[in-house]
Amino acid sequence: MKEAAAGLGHLLVFSFLFCVGAFMVAPVITDVTMAALCPGRDQCSLAIYLTGLQQAITGLGALVVTPVVGNLSDRYGRKALLALPATLSIVPLAILALNQTRPYFYAYYVAKTLTAMVSEGAMMCLSLAYVADKVPEAQRAAAFGVFSGVCTAGFVAGTIAARFLSVSSTFQVATLSAVAAVVYMRAFVQETDRGASLMRDEEASLLLFAPSSSAEELSPMLPPLRKAPSLSEMVALLTSR
């Protein structure tokens, strides 16, 4: 497990920085929304409507986009595709870091709705795929647990930091954290071989303990790359019991 942890160290740092920036704004976004849409009021039906609409669009968009991004990562690499959601997540944070007035809020709303389709689902999907590429099968459950713990630590750190910052400073610090995550990932996170080295190690161990079997019989065969799920397949998945 020590070797696996060493290989995942940079990914864990990147994930922590990303989660700090993403979750730091959660405690204050409600106040920003109310101040921009319904200043001086305690209730705002427009804010409730826009928030629900954003969550619905984001969820449906992630349902379509995440399988596509995952499929592309099989072709072009985990790191290359990780840069996409990490970079896109900076845009809405930077908008509110500049100003929290109504025009800026609407710009944030559109940017957040579009970028969250990619960043919210694909970020976790690609990170777990990276872990699976780096860690042997017998140690993956523990590695997934460590990764989830680091993400939770980022959530806690971001929430606590928001307690000691003003609203404008919260978005500025969150933007810096998101930028730092992208820079760190591009500089230190190494591309994976999509599990090829792990497969060779497993094949060698099988040959060692079963010398009478041929290499063709023992070498695991990767399934062919699938196309992204169709709309009918996703609907069937959602409606199945």
KEVEXRO-115355 format. One record per residue (C-alpha): residue number from 1; x, y, z; residue in one letter. Coordinates in steps of 0.1 Angstrom, whole numbers, padded with zeros to 4 digits. Example, Ala and Ser with C-alpha at 12.3 -4.5 7.8 and 13.67 -1.06 7.14 Angstrom:
! KEVEXRO-115355
<segu><nr>1</nr><px>0123</px><py>-0045</py><pz>0078</pz><rest>A</rest></segu>
<segu><nr>2</nr><px>0137</px><py>-0011</py><pz>0071</pz><rest>S</rest></segu>
! end
This chain:
! KEVEXRO-115355
<segu><nr>1</nr><px>0000</px><py>0000</py><pz>0000</pz><rest>M</rest></segu>
<segu><nr>2</nr><px>0030</px><py>0023</py><pz>0006</pz><rest>K</rest></segu>
<segu><nr>3</nr><px>0040</px><py>0021</py><pz>-0031</pz><rest>E</rest></segu>
<segu><nr>4</nr><px>0004</px><py>0028</py><pz>-0042</pz><rest>A</rest></segu>
<segu><nr>5</nr><px>0002</px><py>0058</py><pz>-0018</pz><rest>A</rest></segu>
<segu><nr>6</nr><px>0034</px><py>0072</py><pz>-0032</pz><rest>A</rest></segu>
<segu><nr>7</nr><px>0021</px><py>0070</py><pz>-0067</pz><rest>G</rest></segu>
<segu><nr>8</nr><px>-0012</px><py>0088</py><pz>-0057</pz><rest>L</rest></segu>
<segu><nr>9</nr><px>0004</px><py>0115</py><pz>-0035</pz><rest>G</rest></segu>
<segu><nr>10</nr><px>0002</px><py>0142</py><pz>-0061</pz><rest>H</rest></segu>
<segu><nr>11</nr><px>-0033</px><py>0133</py><pz>-0071</pz><rest>L</rest></segu>
<segu><nr>12</nr><px>-0044</px><py>0136</py><pz>-0035</pz><rest>L</rest></segu>
<segu><nr>13</nr><px>-0029</px><py>0170</py><pz>-0031</pz><rest>V</rest></segu>
<segu><nr>14</nr><px>-0046</px><py>0181</py><pz>-0063</pz><rest>F</rest></segu>
<segu><nr>15</nr><px>-0079</px><py>0167</py><pz>-0051</pz><rest>S</rest></segu>
<segu><nr>16</nr><px>-0076</px><py>0185</py><pz>-0018</pz><rest>F</rest></segu>
<segu><nr>17</nr><px>-0070</px><py>0219</py><pz>-0034</pz><rest>L</rest></segu>
<segu><nr>18</nr><px>-0098</px><py>0214</py><pz>-0058</pz><rest>F</rest></segu>
<segu><nr>19</nr><px>-0123</px><py>0204</py><pz>-0031</pz><rest>C</rest></segu>
<segu><nr>20</nr><px>-0112</px><py>0234</py><pz>-0009</pz><rest>V</rest></segu>
<segu><nr>21</nr><px>-0120</px><py>0258</py><pz>-0037</pz><rest>G</rest></segu>
<segu><nr>22</nr><px>-0152</px><py>0241</py><pz>-0048</pz><rest>A</rest></segu>
<segu><nr>23</nr><px>-0167</px><py>0238</py><pz>-0013</pz><rest>F</rest></segu>
<segu><nr>24</nr><px>-0155</px><py>0270</py><pz>0002</pz><rest>M</rest></segu>
<segu><nr>25</nr><px>-0182</px><py>0290</py><pz>-0016</pz><rest>V</rest></segu>
<segu><nr>26</nr><px>-0211</px><py>0268</py><pz>-0005</pz><rest>A</rest></segu>
<segu><nr>27</nr><px>-0218</px><py>0285</py><pz>0028</pz><rest>P</rest></segu>
<segu><nr>28</nr><px>-0219</px><py>0320</py><pz>0012</pz><rest>V</rest></segu>
<segu><nr>29</nr><px>-0236</px><py>0314</py><pz>-0021</pz><rest>I</rest></segu>
<segu><nr>30</nr><px>-0270</px><py>0317</py><pz>-0006</pz><rest>T</rest></segu>
<segu><nr>31</nr><px>-0263</px><py>0351</py><pz>0008</pz><rest>D</rest></segu>
<segu><nr>32</nr><px>-0249</px><py>0362</py><pz>-0025</pz><rest>V</rest></segu>
<segu><nr>33</nr><px>-0279</px><py>0349</py><pz>-0044</pz><rest>T</rest></segu>
<segu><nr>34</nr><px>-0304</px><py>0367</py><pz>-0021</pz><rest>M</rest></segu>
<segu><nr>35</nr><px>-0284</px><py>0400</py><pz>-0022</pz><rest>A</rest></segu>
<segu><nr>36</nr><px>-0282</px><py>0399</py><pz>-0060</pz><rest>A</rest></segu>
<segu><nr>37</nr><px>-0318</px><py>0389</py><pz>-0068</pz><rest>L</rest></segu>
<segu><nr>38</nr><px>-0338</px><py>0401</py><pz>-0039</pz><rest>C</rest></segu>
<segu><nr>39</nr><px>-0319</px><py>0427</py><pz>-0019</pz><rest>P</rest></segu>
<segu><nr>40</nr><px>-0333</px><py>0436</py><pz>0014</pz><rest>G</rest></segu>
<segu><nr>41</nr><px>-0358</px><py>0407</py><pz>0015</pz><rest>R</rest></segu>
<segu><nr>42</nr><px>-0359</px><py>0376</py><pz>0036</pz><rest>D</rest></segu>
<segu><nr>43</nr><px>-0376</px><py>0354</py><pz>0010</pz><rest>Q</rest></segu>
<segu><nr>44</nr><px>-0371</px><py>0351</py><pz>-0027</pz><rest>C</rest></segu>
<segu><nr>45</nr><px>-0390</px><py>0328</py><pz>-0050</pz><rest>S</rest></segu>
<segu><nr>46</nr><px>-0368</px><py>0337</py><pz>-0079</pz><rest>L</rest></segu>
<segu><nr>47</nr><px>-0338</px><py>0325</py><pz>-0061</pz><rest>A</rest></segu>
<segu><nr>48</nr><px>-0355</px><py>0292</py><pz>-0053</pz><rest>I</rest></segu>
<segu><nr>49</nr><px>-0366</px><py>0287</py><pz>-0089</pz><rest>Y</rest></segu>
<segu><nr>50</nr><px>-0332</px><py>0295</py><pz>-0104</pz><rest>L</rest></segu>
<segu><nr>51</nr><px>-0314</px><py>0272</py><pz>-0079</pz><rest>T</rest></segu>
<segu><nr>52</nr><px>-0337</px><py>0243</py><pz>-0087</pz><rest>G</rest></segu>
<segu><nr>53</nr><px>-0334</px><py>0249</py><pz>-0124</pz><rest>L</rest></segu>
<segu><nr>54</nr><px>-0297</px><py>0250</py><pz>-0122</pz><rest>Q</rest></segu>
<segu><nr>55</nr><px>-0295</px><py>0217</py><pz>-0103</pz><rest>Q</rest></segu>
<segu><nr>56</nr><px>-0318</px><py>0200</py><pz>-0127</pz><rest>A</rest></segu>
<segu><nr>57</nr><px>-0299</px><py>0211</py><pz>-0158</pz><rest>I</rest></segu>
<segu><nr>58</nr><px>-0266</px><py>0203</py><pz>-0141</pz><rest>T</rest></segu>
<segu><nr>59</nr><px>-0277</px><py>0168</py><pz>-0132</pz><rest>G</rest></segu>
<segu><nr>60</nr><px>-0291</px><py>0159</py><pz>-0166</pz><rest>L</rest></segu>
<segu><nr>61</nr><px>-0260</px><py>0174</py><pz>-0183</pz><rest>G</rest></segu>
<segu><nr>62</nr><px>-0236</px><py>0154</py><pz>-0161</pz><rest>A</rest></segu>
<segu><nr>63</nr><px>-0256</px><py>0123</py><pz>-0170</pz><rest>L</rest></segu>
<segu><nr>64</nr><px>-0248</px><py>0128</py><pz>-0206</pz><rest>V</rest></segu>
<segu><nr>65</nr><px>-0213</px><py>0144</py><pz>-0204</pz><rest>V</rest></segu>
<segu><nr>66</nr><px>-0196</px><py>0122</py><pz>-0178</pz><rest>T</rest></segu>
<segu><nr>67</nr><px>-0197</px><py>0089</py><pz>-0198</pz><rest>P</rest></segu>
<segu><nr>68</nr><px>-0183</px><py>0108</py><pz>-0228</pz><rest>V</rest></segu>
<segu><nr>69</nr><px>-0155</px><py>0123</py><pz>-0208</pz><rest>V</rest></segu>
<segu><nr>70</nr><px>-0147</px><py>0089</py><pz>-0192</pz><rest>G</rest></segu>
<segu><nr>71</nr><px>-0146</px><py>0073</py><pz>-0227</pz><rest>N</rest></segu>
<segu><nr>72</nr><px>-0123</px><py>0100</py><pz>-0240</pz><rest>L</rest></segu>
<segu><nr>73</nr><px>-0099</px><py>0095</py><pz>-0210</pz><rest>S</rest></segu>
<segu><nr>74</nr><px>-0095</px><py>0059</py><pz>-0221</pz><rest>D</rest></segu>
<segu><nr>75</nr><px>-0082</px><py>0072</py><pz>-0254</pz><rest>R</rest></segu>
<segu><nr>76</nr><px>-0063</px><py>0104</py><pz>-0245</pz><rest>Y</rest></segu>
<segu><nr>77</nr><px>-0053</px><py>0098</py><pz>-0208</pz><rest>G</rest></segu>
<segu><nr>78</nr><px>-0066</px><py>0106</py><pz>-0174</pz><rest>R</rest></segu>
<segu><nr>79</nr><px>-0044</px><py>0137</py><pz>-0168</pz><rest>K</rest></segu>
<segu><nr>80</nr><px>-0054</px><py>0153</py><pz>-0201</pz><rest>A</rest></segu>
<segu><nr>81</nr><px>-0091</px><py>0150</py><pz>-0193</pz><rest>L</rest></segu>
<segu><nr>82</nr><px>-0087</px><py>0159</py><pz>-0156</pz><rest>L</rest></segu>
<segu><nr>83</nr><px>-0074</px><py>0193</py><pz>-0168</pz><rest>A</rest></segu>
<segu><nr>84</nr><px>-0108</px><py>0200</py><pz>-0184</pz><rest>L</rest></segu>
<segu><nr>85</nr><px>-0131</px><py>0200</py><pz>-0154</pz><rest>P</rest></segu>
<segu><nr>86</nr><px>-0104</px><py>0215</py><pz>-0131</pz><rest>A</rest></segu>
<segu><nr>87</nr><px>-0099</px><py>0245</py><pz>-0155</pz><rest>T</rest></segu>
<segu><nr>88</nr><px>-0136</px><py>0250</py><pz>-0162</pz><rest>L</rest></segu>
<segu><nr>89</nr><px>-0143</px><py>0252</py><pz>-0125</pz><rest>S</rest></segu>
<segu><nr>90</nr><px>-0122</px><py>0284</py><pz>-0122</pz><rest>I</rest></segu>
<segu><nr>91</nr><px>-0145</px><py>0304</py><pz>-0145</pz><rest>V</rest></segu>
<segu><nr>92</nr><px>-0176</px><py>0309</py><pz>-0122</pz><rest>P</rest></segu>
<segu><nr>93</nr><px>-0155</px><py>0314</py><pz>-0091</pz><rest>L</rest></segu>
<segu><nr>94</nr><px>-0135</px><py>0341</py><pz>-0109</pz><rest>A</rest></segu>
<segu><nr>95</nr><px>-0167</px><py>0359</py><pz>-0119</pz><rest>I</rest></segu>
<segu><nr>96</nr><px>-0180</px><py>0364</py><pz>-0084</pz><rest>L</rest></segu>
<segu><nr>97</nr><px>-0145</px><py>0371</py><pz>-0072</pz><rest>A</rest></segu>
<segu><nr>98</nr><px>-0147</px><py>0403</py><pz>-0093</pz><rest>L</rest></segu>
<segu><nr>99</nr><px>-0181</px><py>0414</py><pz>-0081</pz><rest>N</rest></segu>
<segu><nr>100</nr><px>-0213</px><py>0401</py><pz>-0066</pz><rest>Q</rest></segu>
<segu><nr>101</nr><px>-0238</px><py>0425</py><pz>-0083</pz><rest>T</rest></segu>
<segu><nr>102</nr><px>-0268</px><py>0412</py><pz>-0103</pz><rest>R</rest></segu>
<segu><nr>103</nr><px>-0251</px><py>0413</py><pz>-0137</pz><rest>P</rest></segu>
<segu><nr>104</nr><px>-0221</px><py>0394</py><pz>-0124</pz><rest>Y</rest></segu>
<segu><nr>105</nr><px>-0244</px><py>0369</py><pz>-0106</pz><rest>F</rest></segu>
<segu><nr>106</nr><px>-0263</px><py>0361</py><pz>-0138</pz><rest>Y</rest></segu>
<segu><nr>107</nr><px>-0229</px><py>0356</py><pz>-0156</pz><rest>A</rest></segu>
<segu><nr>108</nr><px>-0219</px><py>0333</py><pz>-0128</pz><rest>Y</rest></segu>
<segu><nr>109</nr><px>-0252</px><py>0315</py><pz>-0130</pz><rest>Y</rest></segu>
<segu><nr>110</nr><px>-0248</px><py>0307</py><pz>-0167</pz><rest>V</rest></segu>
<segu><nr>111</nr><px>-0211</px><py>0298</py><pz>-0163</pz><rest>A</rest></segu>
<segu><nr>112</nr><px>-0217</px><py>0276</py><pz>-0133</pz><rest>K</rest></segu>
<segu><nr>113</nr><px>-0246</px><py>0258</py><pz>-0150</pz><rest>T</rest></segu>
<segu><nr>114</nr><px>-0225</px><py>0250</py><pz>-0181</pz><rest>L</rest></segu>
<segu><nr>115</nr><px>-0193</px><py>0241</py><pz>-0164</pz><rest>T</rest></segu>
<segu><nr>116</nr><px>-0208</px><py>0220</py><pz>-0136</pz><rest>A</rest></segu>
<segu><nr>117</nr><px>-0221</px><py>0196</py><pz>-0162</pz><rest>M</rest></segu>
<segu><nr>118</nr><px>-0185</px><py>0187</py><pz>-0169</pz><rest>V</rest></segu>
<segu><nr>119</nr><px>-0167</px><py>0194</py><pz>-0136</pz><rest>S</rest></segu>
<segu><nr>120</nr><px>-0190</px><py>0179</py><pz>-0110</pz><rest>E</rest></segu>
<segu><nr>121</nr><px>-0194</px><py>0144</py><pz>-0124</pz><rest>G</rest></segu>
<segu><nr>122</nr><px>-0163</px><py>0140</py><pz>-0144</pz><rest>A</rest></segu>
<segu><nr>123</nr><px>-0139</px><py>0151</py><pz>-0117</pz><rest>M</rest></segu>
<segu><nr>124</nr><px>-0148</px><py>0122</py><pz>-0094</pz><rest>M</rest></segu>
<segu><nr>125</nr><px>-0151</px><py>0098</py><pz>-0123</pz><rest>C</rest></segu>
<segu><nr>126</nr><px>-0116</px><py>0106</py><pz>-0137</pz><rest>L</rest></segu>
<segu><nr>127</nr><px>-0100</px><py>0107</py><pz>-0103</pz><rest>S</rest></segu>
<segu><nr>128</nr><px>-0113</px><py>0072</py><pz>-0094</pz><rest>L</rest></segu>
<segu><nr>129</nr><px>-0101</px><py>0059</py><pz>-0128</pz><rest>A</rest></segu>
<segu><nr>130</nr><px>-0067</px><py>0074</py><pz>-0121</pz><rest>Y</rest></segu>
<segu><nr>131</nr><px>-0066</px><py>0056</py><pz>-0087</pz><rest>V</rest></segu>
<segu><nr>132</nr><px>-0077</px><py>0023</py><pz>-0104</pz><rest>A</rest></segu>
<segu><nr>133</nr><px>-0049</px><py>0027</py><pz>-0130</pz><rest>D</rest></segu>
<segu><nr>134</nr><px>-0022</px><py>0031</py><pz>-0103</pz><rest>K</rest></segu>
<segu><nr>135</nr><px>-0033</px><py>0007</py><pz>-0076</pz><rest>V</rest></segu>
<segu><nr>136</nr><px>-0034</px><py>-0031</py><pz>-0078</pz><rest>P</rest></segu>
<segu><nr>137</nr><px>-0069</px><py>-0046</py><pz>-0075</pz><rest>E</rest></segu>
<segu><nr>138</nr><px>-0063</px><py>-0060</py><pz>-0040</pz><rest>A</rest></segu>
<segu><nr>139</nr><px>-0055</px><py>-0025</py><pz>-0027</pz><rest>Q</rest></segu>
<segu><nr>140</nr><px>-0081</px><py>-0004</py><pz>-0045</pz><rest>R</rest></segu>
<segu><nr>141</nr><px>-0107</px><py>-0004</py><pz>-0018</pz><rest>A</rest></segu>
<segu><nr>142</nr><px>-0083</px><py>0011</py><pz>0006</pz><rest>A</rest></segu>
<segu><nr>143</nr><px>-0070</px><py>0036</py><pz>-0020</pz><rest>A</rest></segu>
<segu><nr>144</nr><px>-0106</px><py>0046</py><pz>-0028</pz><rest>F</rest></segu>
<segu><nr>145</nr><px>-0112</px><py>0052</py><pz>0009</pz><rest>G</rest></segu>
<segu><nr>146</nr><px>-0080</px><py>0073</py><pz>0012</pz><rest>V</rest></segu>
<segu><nr>147</nr><px>-0091</px><py>0094</py><pz>-0018</pz><rest>F</rest></segu>
<segu><nr>148</nr><px>-0126</px><py>0099</py><pz>-0004</pz><rest>S</rest></segu>
<segu><nr>149</nr><px>-0111</px><py>0109</py><pz>0030</pz><rest>G</rest></segu>
<segu><nr>150</nr><px>-0089</px><py>0135</py><pz>0013</pz><rest>V</rest></segu>
<segu><nr>151</nr><px>-0119</px><py>0150</py><pz>-0006</pz><rest>C</rest></segu>
<segu><nr>152</nr><px>-0138</px><py>0151</py><pz>0027</pz><rest>T</rest></segu>
<segu><nr>153</nr><px>-0109</px><py>0169</py><pz>0044</pz><rest>A</rest></segu>
<segu><nr>154</nr><px>-0110</px><py>0194</py><pz>0016</pz><rest>G</rest></segu>
<segu><nr>155</nr><px>-0147</px><py>0200</py><pz>0021</pz><rest>F</rest></segu>
<segu><nr>156</nr><px>-0141</px><py>0205</py><pz>0059</pz><rest>V</rest></segu>
<segu><nr>157</nr><px>-0112</px><py>0228</py><pz>0053</pz><rest>A</rest></segu>
<segu><nr>158</nr><px>-0131</px><py>0249</py><pz>0028</pz><rest>G</rest></segu>
<segu><nr>159</nr><px>-0161</px><py>0252</py><pz>0050</pz><rest>T</rest></segu>
<segu><nr>160</nr><px>-0140</px><py>0263</py><pz>0080</pz><rest>I</rest></segu>
<segu><nr>161</nr><px>-0120</px><py>0288</py><pz>0059</pz><rest>A</rest></segu>
<segu><nr>162</nr><px>-0153</px><py>0304</py><pz>0047</pz><rest>A</rest></segu>
<segu><nr>163</nr><px>-0162</px><py>0311</py><pz>0084</pz><rest>R</rest></segu>
<segu><nr>164</nr><px>-0132</px><py>0335</py><pz>0088</pz><rest>F</rest></segu>
<segu><nr>165</nr><px>-0134</px><py>0353</py><pz>0054</pz><rest>L</rest></segu>
<segu><nr>166</nr><px>-0157</px><py>0380</py><pz>0040</pz><rest>S</rest></segu>
<segu><nr>167</nr><px>-0180</px><py>0371</py><pz>0011</pz><rest>V</rest></segu>
<segu><nr>168</nr><px>-0158</px><py>0388</py><pz>-0015</pz><rest>S</rest></segu>
<segu><nr>169</nr><px>-0126</px><py>0373</py><pz>0000</pz><rest>S</rest></segu>
<segu><nr>170</nr><px>-0142</px><py>0338</py><pz>0000</pz><rest>T</rest></segu>
<segu><nr>171</nr><px>-0145</px><py>0338</py><pz>-0038</pz><rest>F</rest></segu>
<segu><nr>172</nr><px>-0111</px><py>0353</py><pz>-0043</pz><rest>Q</rest></segu>
<segu><nr>173</nr><px>-0094</px><py>0326</py><pz>-0021</pz><rest>V</rest></segu>
<segu><nr>174</nr><px>-0116</px><py>0299</py><pz>-0037</pz><rest>A</rest></segu>
<segu><nr>175</nr><px>-0104</px><py>0311</py><pz>-0071</pz><rest>T</rest></segu>
<segu><nr>176</nr><px>-0068</px><py>0310</py><pz>-0060</pz><rest>L</rest></segu>
<segu><nr>177</nr><px>-0072</px><py>0275</py><pz>-0046</pz><rest>S</rest></segu>
<segu><nr>178</nr><px>-0088</px><py>0263</py><pz>-0079</pz><rest>A</rest></segu>
<segu><nr>179</nr><px>-0059</px><py>0279</py><pz>-0099</pz><rest>V</rest></segu>
<segu><nr>180</nr><px>-0033</px><py>0263</py><pz>-0076</pz><rest>A</rest></segu>
<segu><nr>181</nr><px>-0050</px><py>0229</py><pz>-0081</pz><rest>A</rest></segu>
<segu><nr>182</nr><px>-0047</px><py>0232</py><pz>-0119</pz><rest>V</rest></segu>
<segu><nr>183</nr><px>-0011</px><py>0244</py><pz>-0118</pz><rest>V</rest></segu>
<segu><nr>184</nr><px>-0001</px><py>0216</py><pz>-0093</pz><rest>Y</rest></segu>
<segu><nr>185</nr><px>-0018</px><py>0190</py><pz>-0114</pz><rest>M</rest></segu>
<segu><nr>186</nr><px>-0002</px><py>0201</py><pz>-0146</pz><rest>R</rest></segu>
<segu><nr>187</nr><px>0032</px><py>0202</py><pz>-0129</pz><rest>A</rest></segu>
<segu><nr>188</nr><px>0033</px><py>0171</py><pz>-0107</pz><rest>F</rest></segu>
<segu><nr>189</nr><px>0006</px><py>0146</py><pz>-0115</pz><rest>V</rest></segu>
<segu><nr>190</nr><px>0019</px><py>0120</py><pz>-0139</pz><rest>Q</rest></segu>
<segu><nr>191</nr><px>-0001</px><py>0104</py><pz>-0167</pz><rest>E</rest></segu>
<segu><nr>192</nr><px>-0011</px><py>0068</py><pz>-0162</pz><rest>T</rest></segu>
<segu><nr>193</nr><px>-0007</px><py>0039</py><pz>-0186</pz><rest>D</rest></segu>
<segu><nr>194</nr><px>-0044</px><py>0030</py><pz>-0181</pz><rest>R</rest></segu>
<segu><nr>195</nr><px>-0034</px><py>0000</py><pz>-0160</pz><rest>G</rest></segu>
<segu><nr>196</nr><px>-0011</px><py>-0017</py><pz>-0185</pz><rest>A</rest></segu>
<segu><nr>197</nr><px>0018</px><py>-0021</py><pz>-0160</pz><rest>S</rest></segu>
<segu><nr>198</nr><px>-0005</px><py>-0036</py><pz>-0134</pz><rest>L</rest></segu>
<segu><nr>199</nr><px>-0018</px><py>-0061</py><pz>-0160</pz><rest>M</rest></segu>
<segu><nr>200</nr><px>0018</px><py>-0071</py><pz>-0169</pz><rest>R</rest></segu>
<segu><nr>201</nr><px>0026</px><py>-0077</py><pz>-0132</pz><rest>D</rest></segu>
<segu><nr>202</nr><px>-0006</px><py>-0098</py><pz>-0128</pz><rest>E</rest></segu>
<segu><nr>203</nr><px>0003</px><py>-0117</py><pz>-0159</pz><rest>E</rest></segu>
<segu><nr>204</nr><px>0038</px><py>-0124</py><pz>-0147</pz><rest>A</rest></segu>
<segu><nr>205</nr><px>0025</px><py>-0136</py><pz>-0114</pz><rest>S</rest></segu>
<segu><nr>206</nr><px>0001</px><py>-0159</py><pz>-0131</pz><rest>L</rest></segu>
<segu><nr>207</nr><px>0028</px><py>-0173</py><pz>-0153</pz><rest>L</rest></segu>
<segu><nr>208</nr><px>0050</px><py>-0178</py><pz>-0122</pz><rest>L</rest></segu>
<segu><nr>209</nr><px>0025</px><py>-0200</py><pz>-0104</pz><rest>F</rest></segu>
<segu><nr>210</nr><px>0010</px><py>-0217</py><pz>-0135</pz><rest>A</rest></segu>
<segu><nr>211</nr><px>0039</px><py>-0225</py><pz>-0158</pz><rest>P</rest></segu>
<segu><nr>212</nr><px>0020</px><py>-0251</py><pz>-0178</pz><rest>S</rest></segu>
<segu><nr>213</nr><px>-0005</px><py>-0225</py><pz>-0192</pz><rest>S</rest></segu>
<segu><nr>214</nr><px>0002</px><py>-0205</py><pz>-0222</pz><rest>S</rest></segu>
<segu><nr>215</nr><px>0006</px><py>-0167</py><pz>-0221</pz><rest>A</rest></segu>
<segu><nr>216</nr><px>-0024</px><py>-0163</py><pz>-0244</pz><rest>E</rest></segu>
<segu><nr>217</nr><px>-0047</px><py>-0181</py><pz>-0219</pz><rest>E</rest></segu>
<segu><nr>218</nr><px>-0034</px><py>-0162</py><pz>-0189</pz><rest>L</rest></segu>
<segu><nr>219</nr><px>-0031</px><py>-0127</py><pz>-0202</pz><rest>S</rest></segu>
<segu><nr>220</nr><px>-0063</px><py>-0107</py><pz>-0195</pz><rest>P</rest></segu>
<segu><nr>221</nr><px>-0080</px><py>-0093</py><pz>-0225</pz><rest>M</rest></segu>
<segu><nr>222</nr><px>-0092</px><py>-0057</py><pz>-0224</pz><rest>L</rest></segu>
<segu><nr>223</nr><px>-0127</px><py>-0052</py><pz>-0237</pz><rest>P</rest></segu>
<segu><nr>224</nr><px>-0129</px><py>-0030</py><pz>-0267</pz><rest>P</rest></segu>
<segu><nr>225</nr><px>-0136</px><py>0006</py><pz>-0261</pz><rest>L</rest></segu>
<segu><nr>226</nr><px>-0173</px><py>0013</py><pz>-0261</pz><rest>R</rest></segu>
<segu><nr>227</nr><px>-0190</px><py>0042</py><pz>-0275</pz><rest>K</rest></segu>
<segu><nr>228</nr><px>-0207</px><py>0066</py><pz>-0251</pz><rest>A</rest></segu>
<segu><nr>229</nr><px>-0241</px><py>0053</py><pz>-0239</pz><rest>P</rest></segu>
<segu><nr>230</nr><px>-0269</px><py>0064</py><pz>-0260</pz><rest>S</rest></segu>
<segu><nr>231</nr><px>-0298</px><py>0084</py><pz>-0247</pz><rest>L</rest></segu>
<segu><nr>232</nr><px>-0321</px><py>0054</py><pz>-0247</pz><rest>S</rest></segu>
<segu><nr>233</nr><px>-0296</px><py>0034</py><pz>-0227</pz><rest>E</rest></segu>
<segu><nr>234</nr><px>-0294</px><py>0062</py><pz>-0201</pz><rest>M</rest></segu>
<segu><nr>235</nr><px>-0332</px><py>0064</py><pz>-0199</pz><rest>V</rest></segu>
<segu><nr>236</nr><px>-0334</px><py>0027</py><pz>-0194</pz><rest>A</rest></segu>
<segu><nr>237</nr><px>-0308</px><py>0029</py><pz>-0166</pz><rest>L</rest></segu>
<segu><nr>238</nr><px>-0328</px><py>0056</py><pz>-0148</pz><rest>L</rest></segu>
<segu><nr>239</nr><px>-0361</px><py>0038</py><pz>-0151</pz><rest>T</rest></segu>
<segu><nr>240</nr><px>-0349</px><py>0003</py><pz>-0142</pz><rest>S</rest></segu>
<segu><nr>241</nr><px>-0357</px><py>-0010</py><pz>-0107</pz><rest>R</rest></segu>
! end
